Amino acid sequence: MQQLKLTVSKTAHYYQIGETGPHVRQLWIVCHGYAQLASEFIQDFEIVNNGDVVIVAPEGLNHFYKKGFNGDVGATWMTRHCREDEIADNGAYLEALLNRYVALLPSNVRIILLGFSQGTATVCRWILRYHPHFHDLVLWAGMPPEDLDYQAHKDYLADKNLYLLYGSNDPFLTPDRFSELKEIEQSGGIDFEENRFEGGHEIPDTALRNLLKKLN
């Protein structure tokens, strides 16, 4: 038996808060976590919308029923099945989406890329594959994937702000995960500014407002 490949077009869905135009100062691309939908996830960022910001939430290309064979639907960026193809498809998707918005916004717009939970790995894999222009990388409730060569992209990341935000009671961020982070930072020559907030696997308004202060 042979496994063969055929590249086909697929309709991707994304959601937007704010209006494009010459007045925009910041563009946010926010990638949801496992089993979330972008239409729900983007609502966490309503407080960012102050009139001169555009927030865009792309939705993972794969969907499934969360329980059984009907009911609520969630999205996922990838599984281990044919993972390299999924990574390539996600990267091409996000690159095309960013380029679409860059063409609609001022040349000096500040670009913030944010990944939540599973979305953190998706964003990291995208930027190291395509090297898009951006200013701030925010990993929220998730770590940079350990299978990437950050040292090879050290110069690309050198002039960018790297943030890691996480809750004090997040069950997914174990001491082992933080040990992996330190190894990535040391071997890759990069440094994430860590911001810890009281809470779990979530995006509280207070923590998001504190991030906004840094970005403004």
C-alpha positions, 0 to 999 in steps of 0.5 A: 500500500502507498500513501499518496498526496494531493494538495487541494484548496480548502475554505478557512474561516476567521473572525474580526473585531475592528475595522481596517483602514489608515487609522489602525495602529495595531493588528492582532492575530490570535490563535485559539487552543484545542477544541475551541472555536475562533468565534468564541475565542475572539470574544476574550479580546473585546477589551482590546478594541479601542477604535484603532486596533484590528483583532483577527482570530483564524480558526483551525482547519480541522473540526470535530464533535467534542462529545460523541457524534453530535452536539458542540463542535471544536476545532484543532490545529493538528494531531499527530496524524500526518503532522508535517502536512498539517504544520505546512498547511497551517503555516501557509494559511496563517501567512496568507491571512497576515498578508491579506491584512498587511495590505489593508493597513498602514505600513507602520502598524504594530503586529502582535501574534498571540497563541493560546494553549495549542495555538502557541505551537502553531504560531511558533511553527508558522513564524519560524517557517515563513519569517513574517514581519511582526513586533510582539509574540505572545505565548499564552498558557502554552510553551514554544515547541521543543522540536524547533531549532531556535538557534537557527532563527536567533537573528530573526527573533532578536529584535522582537518582544517575546512574552509568556503569560500563564496562570498560577494554577494552570494544570498543563504547565508543569515544572517539566514544561518550564524546564524545557522552556529554560533549555530552549532559551539557553540553547536557542539564545532567546528570552521570553519575558514571563508574566504570571497571573492568578488563575488557570488555563484562561485569559482573564481581563486583568492579565490581558489589560496588563499586557496591553500596557506593555504593548502601548 
